[in-house]
Amino acid sequence: MAIENLAGPFAWPVDLIHPSKITVPPARGVARPHLVARIERAAWGKLTVLAAPAGWGKTSLLAEWAVGSSMNVAWVSLDQGDNTPTRFPRALIAALDHIHPLQLDDVSTMLRWPTPAILDEIDAVLVARLEHFPESTAIVFDDVQVLTDPDILRFFSRVLEHLPPSIHLVAAGRGELRIPLARLRSAGAVTVLRAADLAFTVPEATSMLGDLAGAPLDPDDVAMLVERTEGWIAGLRLAGVSLANQRDSRAAIERLHGTQRDIADYFCEEVLSWLDPALRLLLVETSILPTFSELLCAAVTGCANAHELLTQTTGADLFVFPLDDERAWYRYHGLFRDLLLADFARLPDARRAGLHTRASEWYERHGLIREAVEHALSAHDLARAAALIDTHADTLMFACGETNLLAGWIDRFPDDLLVARPTLLRVHAWALTTVGRIDHAERLMLRVRDLFASAPAASAQERDAQLAAVRARIAAYRGDHEATVQHGREALGLLDPLRHGKIHGDVVLSIGFAERALGNTETAATAFGDAARLGRLHGNVQAARWGVRYLALTRMSQGRLNEAEAIVDEDLDRVREELADPGSMLPALLMSKAEILVERNDLAAARPLLERAMSIVQIVGDAKILHNAYIAMGTLLLAEGRPAEAREKMRRAEEIFPSAIRGARVAWMALIQGNAVEARRWAESSGFSTDDAAEPARGEYEQVIFARICAMTDPSPATFGLADRLIEDAERGGRFGRAIELLTIAAIAAHRNGNPDLARHSLGRALAYARHEGFVRVFLNEGREMQGLLRDLARDRAALDDPTRHYVMDLLNRFPTDSAPGQTASPLAEPLTARQVEILRLLADGRSNREIAGRLYIAEGTVKAHLHQLFGKLMARNRTEAVANARELRLLG
């Protein structure tokens, strides 16, 4: 099929990071070049902290610095919602991607499929990627005081500790940074600017107050105001706005006393008291919006002239700040918003609820589901919040990784609402399981049973079906494969295929994974096929994607390479015809097709497919698919003779989605690169033993790697015993693709151990399984030793039938040379001389010995001597076989 005709590229429709969150706000107010220069000097250290209460101009100063800095500046405006293990790193990555596109795609995709310890896994990967940033970069975290979660703070601390020299952090907040800084301080790597450093001088205050008041103030009044406010910028600004409307500014200043909060409340009330009542109401009613636009204001308040009213705020300098140059989005100053929120709390309950509800509706229409749910909850409209979660749960969990957030929301729902919406219980337990809170999920299952104890029969069946589906999920995460199958089949017996099509596909997929792990290969293949069909039928992309991919992988493990290719080609044709794939199916299919091509040694055709799959995955953002893509790319790089690059891809795959027994692929790469010590170290720490039985459920791939390392580094009787048990288990389970690999390992180990008969026997069995399906790389990956074994086997006429012998000759012709990548080495143990090649060509033309001698001006006896050597090198018994073998080995051009 024509792969190049498939649709692409693709974009994912969900992004919970609003652009205003990662955009440097416009610089405004009085220029402060002396402080800008100080920050610029400090930026070549490791950390700059601006620690001062609200209103000291931290954000404005950093915005002014960012505009003129010689560094690239990434900006993150933090809020309370960033205290989650996915939202904070996602905001950070979005900000970095804003200035260095596509540098952190694999880190971003890890957050699409979060693990219980996602922050522990992502920090090292993030720092490693930062080391490759092309230019010096500063990362600004504004309002860092909102970060209170201990896990987020530890993540922040670890990233800071391991930052490469080209990266600098700037943290602005209302107090000290809540992470240990003693070591960095002692090294002189931290610069701190406090309120005293940020305070306005009299000349700066004169400049700002003159602009606000519309006329110069008396210098003594300005000096008194600076003294009373201690140079507090927000207090000065509030005073300037207020004094512009007072006849006796000196008297107003003399009345000024108390704390900064007292001053702020006094002046805010002064400012609000002379506002147009319609404008004041608009400000109060929109204070529930951390950021807002004119359209959002109008939708929430119903105000028809929101544009005109907001324009007044700009002219009056009312602490309403634009977040972009186009003035499309705004925010309130923190102090001003606090006062407005206090007024909002005094509005009638019904009015407050209505405003939150309309905000929720607007956010829903614009795809901002997180904000939509939060406002529905603030409106105490739990039914609406539940409906939103019910509709968007899969997107929030699988596309955005907001599983912790989902669990927190549903925790707030009363029992009667959960009884009315049993799907929410499944979502809750599913989310808890995904983030590793499995014990909590199991307790929830007990609570569910109690909630539904008195439910009617129909509801009881619904309950039992949902319970069984979630229990299957929990068992799958615990690695309890037997329980996964048991609960999964129970769920299938209770679920209505029409009403629960998506869940049906998920459950069947879980059963497939469990049966595959248990070694029940054919049962697993059936389940994967059913999951793919159900996924396509009911729009469950997860089930469709993984069903097709693992059906193909299962057929490959069974040694049925041709069937695997047909499965993948059929779905590729379907995607091409429908032209409606959102990018979720295509990368899995391209990857599977490429893996088959690599096994057939068609590397040139495999590479563009894998490269395209990688590019789509980085847009779609799915960590598990990216994990698979890195493994596939590593396999291709190994086949291309680039083991160091292959190892790096395998390492990155482990970082993104660690396996139960970590490091197996990297250990295999180390063995290939000749680092037996590192490979052996992994084997000794893996928990496997040469006395083990074959245990597919424990990790078939990892146990095979263990056996390989033992066979190559210590071919003892115990190692051979383990290999025999693994081969027997693979053959008994119909996993002949795995058996081929194990038999090649056994053949090389026997050869090294001085047992040529066993080596030939093992290799012969591998060839018998491999020949009909066209396996190639499984032999080529074993290198020169396998090449030598195949040559020796080919010389033995009695050992191979003609089809197998032709297959061996083809394999020998495909082994690469060490001297020139991409060229083909001679498949002969001893290459032909130039004279022998000449004789061979004349032989192929049907010339007699006498004719050959005449053509080459040599004696006929010399021709006979050369022919004798030719027959030996070509493993031929006569002239006809010699020519046939030479053609098969492509020695005649």
N, C-alpha and C positions, 0 to 999 in steps of 0.2 A: 504493500500500500504506500501511498505518497504521504510520508510523515510531514513533509514541508507544507502540505495543504491544510494542516490543522489550524484551528483558530488560536489567536493569541495576540498580544499578551493579555493578562487578566489582572483585575484589581479586586481587593477584598473590600466589602462594603461597610465594614465596621471599624471605626477608629474613635476611641473614647478620649483622645487628647485634643482639646480645642486648640487651634493655632495661636490664640492669644496667650495661652499658657507658656508657650515656648518662643515667644517673640520678644525681643528687646523693646521695652516701652519707649515712646518718644522722649528725648531729653527735653526738659522744661525748666523754667525758673532761672535764677541767677547762676551764671557760670562760676565754677569753683576750680580754676586751673591748678592751684597749689595742692588740693586734695586729689585731683585727677592724676597729677604727676606722682604723687605718693603711692597711689594704688598701682600705677603702671610699673613703678620700681619694684613694688612688693610682688607683682604678678610673676616675677622670675624666680620667686621662691616656691613654696609648696601650698601655702594656705593663707588667705587673707580673710579676716573676720571683721564685720561691721556689727558691733553689739551696742545697741541703744534702744530705748523705749520707742513707742510709736511716735512718728512725727518729726524725727530728726533728719529726714532727707536722705535716708539710706538708698532707697530705690532710685530717686532722681540723680543722686551722685553716681551710682553705678551705671545708670543709663547714659549719662554724659561721658563717663570713661569708656564704655563699650563702643560708642560711636567712633571715637578717635583712637582706640587702642591699636597697637601693632599686632596684637594677637587676634585669632579667631575667637569669638565669644559665643558660647552656647548659654542660653538663658532658660531657667526653670522657675516659674512662679508657683510656689508650693501652696497647698491648702490642706485642710483636715483630711480630705479623701486620700491623700498620699500616704497615709499610715497603713498601707496594705502591701503585701509582698510582691504584688504585680504592678500596681499603679505607680509607685514611686520609681522603680527601675524603668518602667515603660515611658514615663515622662522624661527621665534622663536620656534614654536612648532616642526618643523623638527629638529632643533638643539637639543632641549631637548629630543626628541624621539631617537636621535642618541646615547644618553648616558643612557636614562631610557626608553627602548622600552615599548610601549602600556600603558604608564601612562596617556597620554593625547588624547586618541582616540576620546572621545566625543567632546573635544574642537576642534580638527581638523575637525571633520565632520560638525561643525557649519559653518565653512568657505566654505563648499561645497554648502551651500544654504544660501548665505548672505542676511541679512535683512538690511533695511536702516540704522539702528543704531548698526551694528554688533560689532563695537569696544566697545560701551557702554554695550552690552550684554555679551561680551566674557571676559572682564577683571576680573570680579568677579569669573567666572567659572575657569579661568586660575589660579588665586591666590588660590582658594580652592583646586585645584588639586595639586598645588605646595606644599601645606602643608603636603601632604601624600607622598612626595618623600622620599625614604628610607635613603638617605645620604645627607650630606652637598654638595651643588651645587653652582657653580659660572657660571654666564651667561655673556659672553664677547660680546659686540657690537663694532665691529671695523669700523672705518670711520663713526662715528655717526653724523658727521657734515652734511651728505647728507639728514638727516631727517629734512624736512622743513614744512611738512604738519601739520597744527595746530591740527587736529584730532589725528594724529599719536603721536604727542608730548604729547597730553593730555592723551592718552592711556598709553604711556611710564610712565608718571608721576603718574598715578593712580596705575599701577602695582607696581612701586617703593614704593609708599606710603604704600601699603598693603602687602608687601612681608613678608612671614613667616621668622623667625629667621634663618632657615637653608639655605636660598637662598641669594646670594650676586650678585650684578650687577657690571660689569666693563664696562665703556664707554670710548673708545679712539676716539678722534677727533681732528680737526684742530682749535678748539676754545672752548669757554665755552659751556657747555650743556645748551640747550635752554628750560630748565624747572625750576620751582621755587625750590630752594634748601635751602632757609634760615632756615627753621625749622629743617631740617636734619643737617645742619651745626652747628646750635646752640646746637644740641644734641650730637655733636661729631661723627656723623654717616657717615661722608663723608671724604674721603682722596683724595687729589688732587696732582698730579705730573705734573709740568709744564716743559717748555723747560729748565729752569735752572737746574731742577732736573735730566733731561735726558741727559744733555750735556756730551760729552765724556771728560774724563780727559786726561792729557798728556800720562800717561801709556796706557790707552785704545786706544788712537789714535795711539801710537807707535806700538801696537800689530797689529791693523788693517792695517795701512799703510805699515808696513813691509811685511805683507802677499801679499798686492796688488802690491807693487813695486818689489817684488822678492828679495829685499835686504834691510837691515836696513837703515833708513834715519837718517841724522844728527839730534841729539836731539834738537839742536837749531832751525832747520828747522821745526821739528814737533811742537815745542812750538809756533813758529811764526804762523804756520798754524792753530793751535788750537785757538790762539788769534784772528786771522783774521776771522775765521769761527764761533767764539764763541762756539766752541765745537759741532757745527751742524754736525750731523753724515752723512747726505747725502752729504753735501759739502765736508767733509773729504773723503768720499768714492769716490766721483767724482774726487777730487784732486788726490787721490791715483792712480786711473786708468789713469788719464791724465799724471801725473808726471812720470809714468813708461815709457812713450814714449818721454820724454824731456831730453835733455842733461844737461841743467842748471836748476835744480829744484829750487834753491834759487831765481833765477831771476823770475821764473814763480810765485813763492809765493809772491814775492815783488810786482808783477803787480796786485795781487789780491786785489780788493777793491769793495765797493758798497754794495748793499743789498744782502740778501740771494738769491733773484731771479736772480740778476745780476751774482752772483757767479755760480748759477746752470746753467744759460744759457751759460756762458763762458765755463764751464767745459764740459757740454753736447756737445756743438759744437766741443770742442777739442776731445772728445771721438768719436763722429760720423765721424770726419774728417779723421781719420786713419782706419776706418772700411773698410772691403771688400765691394765694391759697391753693390754686390748681397745681402750681409747680411744686409746692411743698407736699401736697398729697401724692403727686407722682413720685417724688423722691422717696417718700415713706413707703409707698406700696411696692416700689421696685428694689428696696433695700434687701429683699430676700434673694436677689440675684447677684452672685459674686461678680459676674461680668454681664454686660447687657448691650443690646443694640436697640435702635429705634423701633424696629419691627417687633422685637421681643417685648419691649415696654408696652407697645400698643396692644399686643396680643394678650398680655397678662392683665393690664389695667383697664382695657377697653377705651383708653384715652385716644380720641381722634386726632388731637393736635400734639402728640408726643414729640414730633420733630421740632415744632416751634418752641415747646417748653424746654427741651434739652438744649436747644441753641442758646437759650437764656443762661443756662448754667455755665457755658463757656465764656460768655461775655461778662458774667458776674464773678468768674473765677471761683466757683463754688465747690472745690474739692471733688470734682467729677473729672477724671483723667482719661483721655483717649488711650487706647492700647495699641493703636496702629496709626500709620500716617494718613490713612484714608478716613479716619475717625468713624469707622464702622462699629467698633466695639469700645466700651467704656468700663471703668470701675470707679467705686467711691474710695476716698481716703478711709483708712481703717477707723480712725476716731469719728469721723463724720458718719460712717455707716453704723457704728455702734449706737450713736444717738438716734439715727433714723430707725434702727431696729427696736430701740426702746419705745419709740412712738408707734411702730408697727404692732408691738405687743398690746398696745392699748386699743387697737381697732376691734370692732365686734368680731366674735368668733366666726360667724358666717362669712364675713368679708375676708378674713384671713384665709379661711379654708378655700374660698372661691379663687383667690389670687394664686394660691399654691396649685389648685387644680388646673387652672388655665396655663400656668407655667409648665406643669406636667404634660398637658396636651401639646403645647408648642414643642417641647423637647422631644416628645414621641414622634411628632410629624417630621422632625429634622434628624431622626435617627440617633439622638442622644439618650439612650435608654437608661443609663445610670442616673442622670439628672431627672428624667421623667419619673423613675421609681421614687427617688428621694423626695421629690415634691409631693407625690401622691401620699407618701407616708406622713409628711408634714401636714398635709390636709386631713390626716386621719381617715383617708379614703383607702382602707385596706383592701377592699374589693378591687379597686382599680390597680393598686400596686400588685395584688396577686395575679390579676389578668395580664399585666405587663410581664411579670416574671414568667408566668405560664407560657406566654407567646415567645419570649426571647431567651429562655433559659439556655437552650442549646448553643445559641450564638454567644451569649455571655460566658458560658463555660468553655466551649471548644474553640471559639474564634478569638476571644479576648482574655481568657484565663481568669475571669473574675469569680472564681469559685468561692473564695473567702467572703467576698461581698454578698454573693447569693445566700450563703449560709447565714450570714448576719441578718439579712433582710427577713428571711423566713423565720428566724428565731423570734421575731417580733410579732408574729401572727398568732391570734388566739386559736384554741383547739377547734372551735366550731367552724372557723374558716378553713382550716386544714382538712376537716372531715368533708367539707363541701367540695374541696379540690384535692383529691388524692394524688393527682399528678405532682403537686407541690411537694408532697412527702417524698416522692421518688426523686425529684430534683434535689431536695435538701440532702437526702441520704447519698445521692450520686455525687453531689458537690463535696460533702464531708469525706467521702471515700477517696475522691480524686486528690484532695489535699492531704491525705494521710490520716485524717481523724476517724480512723476506722472504728475504734471503740465507741466513739460518740455516735457514729452511724448505726452501729448495732444496737445501742441503747435506744436510738430513735425508732428502730424497727419494733422493739418491744412496746414502745409508747404507741406506735401506730396500731398495733394489735389491740391495745386497750381502748384506744379511741373508737375503733370500729367494732367493739365487742357486741354492741346491741344493734348493729346495722342490719338492714334487710338483706335477704339472700343475694340479690343482685349486687349490692354494695359490698357484701362480704367477698364475693368472687372477685370484684374489682380490687379490693384490698389485698386478697391473697395473691392475685396476679402481680400487682405492683411490688408486694413484699418479696415474692420469689425473684422477680427481675433484679431488684436491688441486692438481694442476698447473693445472687449469681455474680453481680459486679463486685461486691465486697470480697467474695471468695477468690475472684480473679486477681484482685489486688493483693490478697494475702498469699497468692501462689498455691492455693488449695484447689488443684485442678479437678479432683473428684467431686468436691462440693460445688464447684462451678457448673459442672455437667449436671449434677443432681438438681440444683436449684433452677438452672436454666431450663431443663426439660419440664420441671414442674410449672414454670412460668409459661412455657409454650402451650402447655395443656390448658391453661386458664385464660390466656390473653385472646381477645377478639382480634383476629388479623385485620379486620376492616377498621376498627376503632384505634388499634394500637400498632399500626403498621411500622412506625419508626422504632418503637421499643422492641417489637418483634425482631427487626433486623439486628439491633444491638445485642439482644440475647443470643441469637443464633451465631453471631460473630464471636461472642465470648465463649460459647461452646466450642466453636472451631479452634480457637486458640488453645483451650484446655485440652481438647482431644489431640491436637498436634503435639503439645508438650508431653502428653502421656504416651506418645508413640503410635497412636491410632490414626495413621496417616490417611487412609481412605475415608474414614468417618469424618476426619477434619476437612478433607477436600469437599465432601458433600455439604458440610455446614458452610464452608466459605462460598461455595457456589450458590447456596440458598440465600446467604446474607447479601451477596451481590445483587441477586435478582430482587429480593425484598427492598434493598436500598434504592434501586432504580425505580421500582414500582411506587414507593411511598416517599420519595424525595429525601431519603436519609443518605447523604453523601458519605458520611463516615462508614456506614455499612457497605455501600456500593464500592467505595474506593478500596478499603482494606479487604473486602471479600474477594475482589478480582485479583488484587496483588498477591494475597496469600494463597489463593487457589493456584496461581501461576508458580509461586515459590514451592508450593507443596508438590506440584507435578514435577518441577525440576529436582526436588529432593527424591522423588520416586524414580528418577532417571528418565522421565518422559518429557524430554526437551522439546520435541516436535509439538506435542499437545500443549505445553505451556505457551509456546510461541503462537499457536492458533488461538488460544484464549485471549492473549493480549492483543493480537491483530484484530480480532472480532470487536473488542471494545474500542480500540483506536478507530476503527471504521465507524462505529456508532457515534463517537464523539465528533468525528469529522463531518458526518452527515447532519447531526443535530445542530452543530455550531453554537451550542448554548452552554457549554461547560464553563463554570465560574473559575476554573483553574484548580479545582479540587481533585478531579479525576485524572486530568491529563498528566501531571508530573509523575504520578504513580505508574501510569501506563508506559510513559516514555522510559522511565527508570527500569521497569521490568523488561521491556523490549531491549534496552541497552545491555542489561545483564545477560540476556540470552545471546546477544551478538558477541559479547566478550567471551562467553564460554565457547562459542564457535570460532573464536579468534578473529572476528571481523571488527577489529579495533577502530578502523577508520570510520565505519558506519555507526559504531556505538558512541563515539565521542560527541558529535553534534546533538544526539538525542539527550545525553546526560547533561550537557551544557544548557540545553533549553529547559530541561526539567529543573535544574538548579535555579535558573533565572525566574521561573514561575513560582517555585517554592518560596523564594525570597520575597516575592510580592504577596503571595497568599498568607504566608506566616503560619506554618504548622511544624512544630518542633519534631514530631515523630517522623513526618515525611522528610524533613531536612536530615534527620539522623540516618534514615535509609539512603538518602542521596549521597551523603558523605561516604558511607560504606561502599556504595556502588562506584563512586568516583575513585575511591582508594583501590578497589579491585581493578579498575581500568588502568590506573597509574602503575600498579604493580605489573600488569600485563605489558605495559609500554616500556618496562625496564626502568621505572623511576620509583624505587622502593622508599626513598626518604620522603618524597612527596606523598606517597601512598600512606606511609605511617602517620604523617601529619593529619591527613583526612580521617584516618581511623581514630586518632586521638581526639579530634574535634567532635566526631560522632559520639564518643564516650562522654565528653563534656556536656553535650546537649541532652542526651537521654541515656543515662548510665544503665548498664545491664546489671543483673543480680550479682554476677561475679565479674567485677570490673577488670578491664585491662587485657582481656584475652586477645583481641585483635592486635593491639599494640605489641603484645608479647610475640605473636606470630610474625609481625613485621620485623621485630628485633632479631628473631631467629633467621629470617631470610637475609637480613643484613649482616649476619655473622656474629651477632652479639648473643652468644649462647648463655653467658652469665646472666644477663637481664631476663632472657626467656626462662631460664631455670628458676630464677628468683620468683617470677610470677607463678610458675608451676608449684613451687613449694608453698606459696602462700594462698593458693587457690582453694584449698580444702579438699581437693581430689587426691586419690591414692591409686596406685597401680593394682591394688587388691579390690577396688570397687567393682560392683556389677555395672552393667550398662544402665544409666539412669537418665533417660531423655527428659523426664520431668524436672530434673535438677538443673539442666542446661546442656542439651545435646551438643551444641556448637562448642561450648566451653570445654566439655569433656573431650571432644575430638582434638581441640588445640592442646589440651594437656597431654593426650596420648601422643600427638605429633612431637611435642617438645621432648617427652621422655624417650621416644623412639630415636630421635636424632642425637640426643645427648647421652643417653644411657640405655642402649638396646639390650636390656636384661631379659631373662625369662619372664619376670613379672610383667614387663612392658609388653612382650609378645602375648602374654595371657590376656591383658586388658584389651589389646587390639583385636584379638580373636573374639572376645565377648562383644565388643562394639560392632564388629562386622556381622556376627551372627544375629545380633539384635536388629541391625539395620536390614539385613536380608529377610528376617522373619517378619518385620513390619512393612516390607515392600518399599523401603527407602533405598532404592538401588543407586540413586545419585550419591547419597552419603556413603554407600558401600564402595563405590568406585574410588572416592577420595581415601577412605580408610585402607583399601587394598593397595593403592599406590604407596601410602605411607609404610604399610607392612612390607611391601616389596623392597623399598630402599633400606629399611631397617634390617631386613634379612640379608641383603647384599652387604651392608656394612658389618654385619655380624659373621660374615663368612659362610653363609648358607645359600648358595646360588640356586639350589633346587627349589627351596621355599620362595625365594625371590621371583623365580620364573613362574611358579605356580600362582602366586598372588597376582602378579602382573597379568597373567593369562586370564584370570577370572575378571579382573578390572576391564580388560579389553573386550571380553565377551559381553559385559553389561553396557559398555560405552559405545561400541561400534555402530549399532543400529540407529542411535540417536545423534551421532556426530559430536560427541564430547571431545574437546581439544585442550582447553586451558588447564583442566584438571591434571593433565600429564605435563604440559609445558611448564607449569608453575613449579614443578619439582626439579627443573634445571638439568645440569649436565649428567647427574647420576641417572636420572630417568632416561635421558638420551642414550647413554651407554647401555642400559638394560634393554631398551627397545632394539638397539642395534644387535645385541647378542641374541635376542629372541628371534629377530628376523633372519638371522643366519641359519637357524635350526629349521630345516624344511619340514621336519616331522612335527614340530611344535604348533604350527599354525596352518589353518586352511587358507585357501587363496584369498577370500574376501578379507579375512583378518590381517593377512600379510599385506595386502594393498592398503588397508587402514593404517597399519604400522608405518609403512613407507610414507604415507601422507603426513603422519605425525612427525616423523623424522625430518621431513622437508620443512616443517613449520618452526622448528626450534630456532631461536634467534642467536645471533653471534654477539660476543662480548665486545668485539672491536669496533663495530659500527652500528649503532642503533638503527633499526629499520631495514638492515640488510639481512639476507638469509645466509646462514652458515652452511657449510657442506654437511649433508646428513651422513656422510661416510666417516667411519672411525679413522680411516687414513685417506686423505684427499687424493684425487687422481693427478698425475703429473700432466704437464702440457702435452707430451708425446702420447700419453694414454688417451687424452681427450681427442686428439687427432685420429687415433686408431678407432676409437669408439664411434666417431662421426662417420668414418668410412664404413665401419661395420654396419651402422644403421642404414647406410645407403645400399647395403647388400653386396659389398665388395668381398672377394675371396682374399685369402691370405696372400696369394701371389700378387693380386692387384694392389692390395694395400702396400706391400713391400715395394712395388714398382712406383707407386705414387710418392712414397716417402723416401725413396732411395736408401732403403735399408734391407738387410737380409731377411729372407722368409722366416728363418729360425728366430730372429729378433722379434718379429711380429708374434710368433707363437709364444715367446716368453712374456711379452707384454699382455697378450690375451689371457695367459694363465694368471697374471697378477690382477687383471681387470675382473675376471670371474670371481676371484676371492674378495676383492673390495666391494663388488656389486652383489655379493651373495647369490651368484648365479651358477647354474650347472652347465650351461651351454650358451652359444651365441645368441639364440632367440631370447632366452631369459635375461641375458645381460642387457640387450637393447631394451626389452620391456621394462626392466627395473630402472634403467637410466632415464627412460621417458617418465616413469612414475615419480622419480626423484628430481625431475626437471633439470637434468644435467645436459640435455641436448638442446635447450632453448625453446 
